[in-house]
Amino acid sequence: MQAVQRARAGGASEDNPTTRPRDRLGARPRIDETRHSAQLDGKELNLTPVEFRLLGTLASAPGRVFSRDKLLQQLYADHRVVADRTVDAHVKNLRRKLEEVRPGHDPVRSIYGVGYKLEL
């Protein structure tokens, strides 16, 4: 009886799915900038420096859409001139590496004509 009352009051309960810990598909990547390492579901992601910055940028605001131009600014600190489609290649590689950890799940969403966002 008390567990049901706690669940109705907003407390944690196994009977209340809204208060259960997030499932594995809801876990965000762990990014350690000082060690230049990223993990997803406890597994190390072997990322290039550009992929690392891309994941860090997208993970900084899950659900937020980043334009290709904004991502290019974040990916290349030296402001070199690169085509905006370069981002697409890096996203493709990042998706492949995330897919290795979570088969069948693509958390990087393309927003046609706008850019990309991370949905974990």
Backbone as ProteinMPNN parsed JSONL, in Angstrom:
{"seq_chain_A": "MQAVQRARAGGASEDNPTTRPRDRLGARPRIDETRHSAQLDGKELNLTPVEFRLLGTLASAPGRVFSRDKLLQQLYADHRVVADRTVDAHVKNLRRKLEEVRPGHDPVRSIYGVGYKLEL", "coords_chain_A": {"N_chain_A": [[0.821, -1.199, 0.0], [1.93, 1.265, 0.813], [3.906, 1.598, -1.157], [2.369, 2.035, -3.435], [1.145, 4.434, -2.759], [3.409, 6.086, -2.6], [4.183, 5.999, -5.269], [2.02, 7.267, -6.498], [2.353, 9.743, -5.392], [4.533, 10.606, -6.677], [6.922, 9.48, -6.04], [9.708, 7.146, -6.33], [9.088, 4.005, -7.786], [8.799, 0.589, -8.665], [6.485, -0.039, -9.933], [5.721, 2.201, -11.227], [6.232, 3.45, -14.247], [7.167, 5.961, -15.034], [8.987, 6.77, -13.206], [10.996, 4.987, -13.154], [14.482, 4.078, -13.493], [16.216, 5.435, -16.311], [16.152, 3.65, -19.378], [18.612, 1.704, -21.231], [18.7, 2.787, -23.796], [18.166, 5.387, -23.303], [20.339, 6.463, -22.046], [22.888, 8.872, -21.797], [25.893, 9.689, -23.604], [29.11, 9.42, -22.016], [31.378, 11.896, -21.659], [34.664, 12.791, -21.459], [36.549, 15.404, -21.448], [39.113, 16.123, -20.584], [40.568, 13.796, -20.701], [40.134, 13.122, -23.233], [38.182, 11.197, -24.012], [35.388, 9.106, -24.736], [32.448, 7.447, -23.773], [29.865, 5.06, -24.245], [27.185, 3.455, -22.9], [28.979, 2.287, -21.147], [30.989, 1.415, -22.775], [33.975, 2.075, -24.464], [34.34, 4.575, -26.906], [35.96, 4.724, -29.92], [37.029, 7.405, -31.147], [37.832, 9.859, -33.624], [39.58, 13.028, -33.329], [37.884, 15.013, -34.482], [35.397, 13.686, -34.624], [35.018, 13.311, -31.914], [34.695, 15.967, -31.007], [32.384, 16.544, -32.436], [30.482, 14.735, -31.331], [30.57, 15.69, -28.702], [29.564, 18.298, -29.042], [26.948, 17.815, -30.053], [25.932, 16.307, -27.907], [25.951, 18.168, -25.92], [23.612, 19.53, -25.92], [21.128, 17.762, -26.073], [18.586, 16.974, -28.415], [18.495, 19.521, -29.434], [18.732, 21.207, -32.512], [21.491, 21.441, -34.556], [22.941, 23.479, -36.961], [24.694, 22.815, -40.044], [26.673, 24.74, -40.476], [27.097, 25.76, -37.881], [28.032, 23.448, -36.62], [30.387, 23.057, -38.098], [31.88, 25.259, -37.208], [32.341, 24.455, -34.582], [33.767, 22.11, -34.956], [36.134, 22.65, -36.323], [38.483, 24.453, -35.091], [40.437, 26.081, -36.098], [39.3, 27.449, -38.108], [39.425, 26.697, -40.776], [38.797, 26.47, -44.291], [36.271, 24.522, -45.288], [33.999, 22.347, -46.972], [30.488, 22.457, -46.303], [29.303, 19.996, -46.416], [31.153, 18.308, -45.434], [30.634, 17.853, -42.806], [28.612, 15.971, -42.987], [29.993, 13.631, -43.683], [31.48, 13.198, -41.349], [29.423, 12.826, -39.522], [28.311, 10.493, -40.544], [30.407, 8.674, -40.005], [30.495, 8.862, -37.193], [27.941, 7.904, -36.559], [28.209, 5.234, -37.385], [30.052, 4.296, -35.503], [28.65, 4.634, -33.108], [26.581, 2.899, -33.611], [27.882, 0.475, -33.436], [27.983, 0.082, -30.721], [25.311, 0.252, -29.934], [23.45, -1.596, -31.594], [21.165, -1.203, -34.277], [20.121, 1.204, -33.447], [19.969, 4.553, -34.114], [21.069, 7.403, -32.976], [21.646, 9.935, -33.96], [19.985, 12.324, -35.55], [18.941, 13.415, -38.731], [17.881, 16.517, -39.793], [16.108, 17.577, -42.283], [17.344, 19.977, -44.466], [18.14, 21.593, -42.384], [19.925, 20.613, -40.246], [21.554, 18.671, -37.758], [20.657, 16.614, -34.915], [20.937, 15.22, -31.62], [19.434, 12.392, -30.35], [19.001, 10.532, -27.749]], "CA_chain_A": [[0.0, 0.0, 0.0], [2.788, 2.448, 0.862], [4.582, 1.75, -2.445], [1.414, 2.62, -4.36], [0.983, 5.825, -2.377], [4.615, 6.81, -3.009], [4.144, 6.112, -6.726], [1.052, 8.308, -6.837], [2.879, 11.019, -4.929], [5.674, 10.977, -7.497], [8.129, 8.811, -5.573], [10.186, 6.039, -7.167], [8.458, 2.718, -7.575], [8.911, -0.279, -9.831], [5.185, -0.082, -10.579], [5.503, 3.481, -11.881], [7.239, 3.529, -15.298], [7.713, 7.296, -15.214], [10.042, 7.024, -12.229], [12.046, 3.98, -13.285], [15.7, 4.607, -14.101], [16.156, 5.432, -17.768], [16.677, 2.43, -19.974], [19.901, 1.864, -21.888], [18.588, 3.659, -24.96], [18.045, 6.756, -22.842], [21.567, 6.906, -21.401], [23.713, 9.783, -22.581], [27.312, 9.324, -23.619], [29.983, 10.06, -21.031], [32.45, 12.565, -22.386], [35.697, 13.318, -20.583], [37.39, 16.245, -22.311], [40.507, 16.139, -20.134], [41.195, 12.546, -21.151], [39.722, 12.962, -24.626], [37.559, 9.884, -24.137], [33.93, 9.081, -24.728], [31.889, 6.113, -23.56], [28.428, 4.89, -24.375], [26.813, 2.193, -22.252], [30.17, 1.735, -20.514], [31.955, 0.974, -23.779], [34.792, 3.161, -25.006], [34.168, 4.891, -28.318], [37.237, 5.061, -30.534], [36.675, 8.53, -31.996], [38.847, 10.804, -34.07], [39.346, 14.319, -32.662], [36.72, 15.702, -35.042], [34.211, 12.955, -34.171], [34.897, 13.594, -30.485], [34.106, 17.302, -30.886], [31.023, 16.453, -32.962], [29.651, 14.114, -30.299], [30.499, 16.621, -27.575], [28.669, 19.396, -29.398], [25.577, 17.308, -30.106], [25.537, 15.856, -26.569], [25.846, 19.317, -25.015], [22.211, 19.957, -25.919], [20.333, 16.736, -26.767], [17.32, 17.459, -28.937], [18.704, 20.79, -30.134], [19.209, 21.046, -33.879], [22.674, 22.23, -34.896], [23.127, 23.619, -38.398], [26.011, 22.392, -40.513], [27.613, 25.835, -40.242], [27.423, 25.79, -36.444], [28.873, 22.287, -36.341], [31.718, 23.316, -38.664], [32.565, 26.177, -36.292], [32.749, 23.69, -33.409], [34.661, 21.022, -35.325], [37.417, 23.156, -36.815], [38.815, 25.657, -34.327], [41.329, 26.947, -36.876], [38.442, 28.111, -39.091], [39.814, 26.366, -42.144], [37.697, 26.457, -45.242], [35.851, 23.178, -45.679], [32.618, 22.31, -47.443], [29.547, 22.112, -45.238], [28.995, 18.568, -46.522], [32.168, 17.584, -44.664], [29.941, 17.445, -41.585], [27.868, 14.745, -43.291], [30.928, 12.505, -43.613], [31.807, 12.957, -39.939], [28.211, 12.274, -38.907], [28.222, 9.098, -40.999], [31.386, 7.891, -39.246], [30.052, 8.822, -35.802], [26.791, 6.989, -36.505], [28.723, 3.867, -37.492], [30.693, 3.93, -34.236], [27.587, 4.509, -32.107], [25.841, 1.692, -33.987], [28.63, -0.681, -32.934], [27.634, -0.074, -29.307], [23.86, 0.059, -29.865], [22.954, -2.033, -32.908], [19.771, -0.902, -34.598], [19.698, 2.483, -32.878], [20.692, 5.692, -34.675], [20.666, 8.559, -32.178], [21.907, 11.193, -34.656], [18.884, 12.545, -36.493], [19.088, 14.436, -39.762], [16.716, 17.379, -39.957], [16.266, 17.987, -43.67], [17.482, 21.399, -44.74], [18.503, 22.35, -41.187], [21.164, 20.106, -39.649], [21.543, 17.407, -37.012], [20.439, 16.656, -33.481], [21.173, 13.962, -30.925], [18.29, 11.882, -29.598], [19.382, 9.274, -27.084]], "C_chain_A": [[0.862, 1.257, 0.0], [3.488, 2.679, -0.469], [3.658, 2.401, -3.46], [1.22, 4.09, -4.046], [2.199, 6.639, -2.785], [4.618, 7.014, -4.515], [3.182, 7.214, -7.156], [1.552, 9.685, -6.437], [4.106, 11.448, -5.729], [6.967, 10.343, -7.051], [8.501, 7.664, -6.48], [9.489, 4.756, -6.778], [8.621, 1.893, -8.832], [7.596, -0.349, -10.596], [4.909, 1.179, -11.385], [6.563, 3.683, -12.96], [7.834, 4.914, -15.476], [8.841, 7.593, -14.241], [11.122, 5.959, -12.255], [13.302, 4.625, -13.828], [15.594, 4.489, -15.619], [16.762, 4.156, -18.32], [17.958, 2.737, -20.736], [19.821, 2.786, -23.098], [18.456, 5.118, -24.56], [19.313, 7.297, -22.218], [22.369, 7.792, -22.342], [25.159, 9.308, -22.582], [28.06, 10.057, -22.517], [31.177, 10.618, -21.788], [33.404, 13.183, -21.376], [36.687, 14.093, -21.457], [38.85, 16.238, -21.878], [41.259, 14.901, -20.586], [40.917, 12.267, -22.624], [39.161, 11.564, -24.857], [36.043, 10.029, -24.059], [33.484, 7.631, -24.585], [30.387, 6.167, -23.769], [28.101, 3.508, -23.836], [28.029, 1.502, -21.651], [31.226, 1.249, -21.481], [32.66, 2.184, -24.374], [34.511, 3.327, -26.498], [35.521, 5.336, -28.859], [36.986, 6.147, -31.583], [37.902, 9.326, -32.418], [38.618, 12.114, -33.324], [38.113, 15.057, -33.189], [35.429, 15.007, -34.607], [33.954, 13.211, -32.691], [34.237, 14.959, -30.27], [32.656, 17.311, -31.385], [30.084, 15.853, -31.919], [29.49, 15.05, -29.104], [29.54, 17.766, -27.829], [27.223, 18.928, -29.391], [25.07, 16.918, -28.719], [25.394, 17.011, -25.585], [24.412, 19.823, -24.911], [21.373, 18.935, -26.681], [18.979, 17.291, -27.191], [17.431, 18.778, -29.68], [19.253, 20.504, -31.523], [20.369, 22.011, -34.107], [22.791, 22.281, -36.416], [24.514, 23.122, -38.775], [27.048, 23.476, -40.241], [28.045, 25.904, -38.782], [28.331, 24.618, -36.087], [30.282, 22.486, -36.901], [32.529, 24.246, -37.775], [33.105, 25.436, -35.081], [33.811, 22.645, -33.746], [36.044, 21.493, -35.717], [37.726, 24.494, -36.172], [39.692, 26.613, -35.129], [40.597, 27.645, -38.024], [38.895, 27.879, -40.526], [38.58, 26.319, -43.036], [37.447, 25.011, -45.662], [34.394, 23.263, -46.118], [31.691, 21.896, -46.308], [29.162, 20.639, -45.28], [30.045, 17.703, -45.828], [31.547, 17.072, -43.366], [29.21, 16.127, -41.813], [28.764, 13.513, -43.193], [31.279, 12.17, -42.175], [30.615, 12.368, -39.195], [28.065, 10.804, -39.287], [29.177, 8.211, -40.201], [30.994, 7.768, -37.779], [28.881, 7.864, -35.637], [27.257, 5.536, -36.514], [29.312, 3.416, -36.163], [29.67, 3.799, -33.106], [26.777, 3.244, -32.349], [26.552, 0.433, -33.499], [28.288, -0.965, -31.477], [26.156, -0.403, -29.154], [23.32, -0.336, -31.234], [21.473, -1.697, -33.099], [19.265, 0.416, -34.06], [20.578, 3.592, -33.439], [20.266, 6.955, -33.935], [20.901, 9.905, -32.861], [20.856, 11.348, -35.749], [19.234, 13.664, -37.461], [17.785, 15.217, -39.833], [16.883, 18.04, -41.322], [16.289, 19.505, -43.816], [17.927, 22.235, -43.552], [19.838, 21.884, -40.625], [20.959, 18.786, -38.945], [21.22, 17.66, -35.55], [20.668, 15.264, -32.914], [19.937, 13.601, -30.121], [18.68, 10.542, -29.018], [18.255, 8.767, -26.226]], "O_chain_A": [[0.569, 2.21, -0.722], [3.655, 3.826, -0.883], [4.098, 3.226, -4.26], [1.139, 4.912, -4.959], [2.054, 7.763, -3.266], [5.01, 8.078, -4.995], [3.48, 7.996, -8.059], [1.212, 10.683, -7.074], [4.659, 12.523, -5.494], [8.018, 10.631, -7.622], [7.699, 7.248, -7.315], [9.32, 4.455, -5.597], [8.586, 2.427, -9.941], [7.588, -0.683, -11.781], [3.948, 1.215, -12.154], [7.692, 4.051, -12.636], [8.928, 5.03, -16.029], [9.578, 8.562, -14.426], [12.065, 6.015, -11.466], [13.219, 5.619, -14.551], [14.968, 3.568, -16.142], [17.754, 3.646, -17.8], [18.343, 3.899, -20.87], [20.782, 3.497, -23.394], [18.619, 6.002, -25.401], [19.371, 8.481, -21.886], [22.508, 7.498, -23.529], [25.592, 8.606, -21.668], [27.696, 11.168, -22.132], [31.893, 9.886, -22.472], [33.003, 13.995, -20.542], [37.548, 13.507, -22.114], [39.74, 16.338, -22.723], [42.465, 14.959, -20.828], [41.412, 11.288, -23.184], [39.59, 10.842, -25.758], [35.505, 10.931, -23.418], [34.055, 6.72, -25.185], [29.733, 7.176, -23.506], [28.676, 2.511, -24.271], [28.107, 0.274, -21.644], [32.256, 0.723, -21.059], [32.031, 3.179, -24.736], [34.452, 2.352, -27.248], [36.15, 6.234, -28.301], [36.759, 5.849, -32.756], [38.874, 9.449, -31.673], [37.552, 12.295, -32.735], [37.378, 15.663, -32.409], [34.461, 15.681, -34.255], [32.803, 13.316, -32.265], [33.33, 15.091, -29.449], [31.805, 18.002, -30.824], [29.013, 16.401, -31.655], [28.394, 15.184, -28.56], [28.788, 18.162, -26.939], [26.364, 19.573, -28.79], [23.911, 17.169, -28.389], [24.782, 16.852, -24.528], [24.044, 20.469, -23.93], [20.95, 19.199, -27.807], [18.311, 17.986, -26.425], [16.554, 19.118, -30.474], [20.132, 19.659, -31.69], [20.255, 23.217, -33.886], [22.746, 21.247, -37.081], [25.4, 23.021, -37.926], [28.168, 23.178, -39.826], [29.226, 26.086, -38.487], [29.292, 24.781, -35.336], [31.263, 22.124, -36.251], [33.732, 24.048, -37.602], [34.195, 25.742, -34.598], [34.661, 22.332, -32.911], [37.029, 20.799, -35.465], [37.286, 25.541, -36.648], [39.693, 27.818, -34.874], [41.217, 28.352, -38.818], [38.763, 28.755, -41.381], [37.459, 26.145, -42.559], [38.284, 24.371, -46.298], [33.653, 24.145, -45.685], [32.059, 21.087, -45.457], [28.734, 20.09, -44.265], [29.846, 16.501, -45.655], [31.891, 15.991, -42.888], [29.192, 15.264, -40.935], [28.346, 12.475, -42.681], [31.367, 10.997, -41.813], [30.783, 11.505, -38.332], [27.734, 9.97, -38.444], [28.799, 7.121, -39.769], [31.14, 6.701, -37.183], [28.837, 7.096, -34.676], [26.762, 4.71, -35.746], [29.097, 2.28, -35.741], [29.816, 2.938, -32.238], [26.337, 2.593, -31.402], [25.903, -0.564, -33.183], [28.302, -2.118, -31.047], [25.788, -1.245, -28.334], [22.787, 0.507, -31.955], [20.651, -1.886, -32.202], [18.081, 0.721, -34.205], [21.796, 3.572, -33.26], [19.214, 7.52, -34.234], [20.401, 10.924, -32.384], [20.841, 10.609, -36.733], [19.75, 14.711, -37.072], [16.707, 14.628, -39.923], [17.697, 18.948, -41.49], [15.391, 20.212, -43.36], [18.08, 23.45, -43.676], [20.782, 22.67, -40.536], [20.284, 17.892, -39.454], [21.463, 18.74, -35.011], [20.603, 14.264, -33.629], [19.45, 14.394, -29.315], [18.688, 9.531, -29.721], [18.386, 7.722, -25.589]]}, "name": "protein", "num_of_chains": 1, "seq": "MQAVQRARAGGASEDNPTTRPRDRLGARPRIDETRHSAQLDGKELNLTPVEFRLLGTLASAPGRVFSRDKLLQQLYADHRVVADRTVDAHVKNLRRKLEEVRPGHDPVRSIYGVGYKLEL"}
